[in-house]
Amino acid sequence: QVQLAESGGGLVQPGGSLRLSCAASGSIISIYAMGWYRQAPGKQREVVATFASGGSINYVDSVKGRFTISRDSAKNTVYLQMNSLKPEDTAVYYCNAQVLGVVGPVRSYWGQGTQVTVSS
């Protein structure tokens, strides 16, 4: 079994910053991809930033230049540094990982979500 533990959400004023963390633990052989998604009230879940299996990084256009995804492979942890936050960034942010566990095949796992609220 694999677990994803997220942290770092909260309430911040427009223009502020937050850093999200997501640590994967459990029976992990390899992580092929890892990233962040978000879901705002009344909207579908959308990708925010991801590390693809080949190591490439992708961002949704609305966060380019403001958000930075990074990772510590030794700790199976991915981070999302969010700067210049806007009210439209308000959402529940979810971590996702594509993991090859002790019991294959590669499966997709989700964290429990962390709330990010941008408001004055």
FENLIN-V450646 format. One record per pair of residues at least 12 apart in sequence whose C-alpha atoms are under 7 Angstrom apart, sorted by the first residue. I is the first residue (numbers start at 1). GAP is how many residues later the second one is. Records with the same first field share a line. If there is no record, write none. Layout:
I = GAP, GAP
This chain:
1 = 25, 26
2 = 22, 23, 24, 25, 26
3 = 21, 22, 23
4 = 18, 19, 20, 21, 106, 107
5 = 17, 18, 19, 106
6 = 15, 16, 17, 89, 105, 107, 108
7 = 13, 14, 15, 107
8 = 12, 13
9 = 105, 106, 107
10 = 105, 106, 107
11 = 105, 106, 107
12 = 105, 106, 107
13 = 105, 106, 107
14 = 70, 71, 72, 73, 104, 105, 106
15 = 68, 69, 70, 71
16 = 67, 68, 69
17 = 65, 66, 67, 68
18 = 63, 64, 65
19 = 60, 61, 62, 63
20 = 59, 60, 61
21 = 56, 57, 58, 59
22 = 55, 56, 57, 73
23 = 53, 54, 55
24 = 52, 53
27 = 74, 75
28 = 71, 72, 73, 74
29 = 71, 72, 73
30 = 69, 70, 71
31 = 66, 67, 68, 69
32 = 21, 66, 67
33 = 18, 19, 20, 64, 65
34 = 16, 17, 18, 62, 63, 64
35 = 14, 15, 16, 60, 61, 62
36 = 12, 13, 14, 57, 58, 59, 60
37 = 56, 57, 58
38 = 53, 54, 55, 56
39 = 52, 53, 54
40 = 50, 51, 52
47 = 13
48 = 12
49 = 20
66 = 16, 17, 18
67 = 13, 14, 15, 16
68 = 12, 13, 14
69 = 12
85 = 33
86 = 32
87 = 31, 32
89 = 29
90 = 26, 27, 28
91 = 24, 25, 26
92 = 21, 22, 23, 24
93 = 20, 21, 22, 23
94 = 16, 17, 18, 19, 20
95 = 15, 16
96 = 12, 13, 14, 15
97 = 12, 13
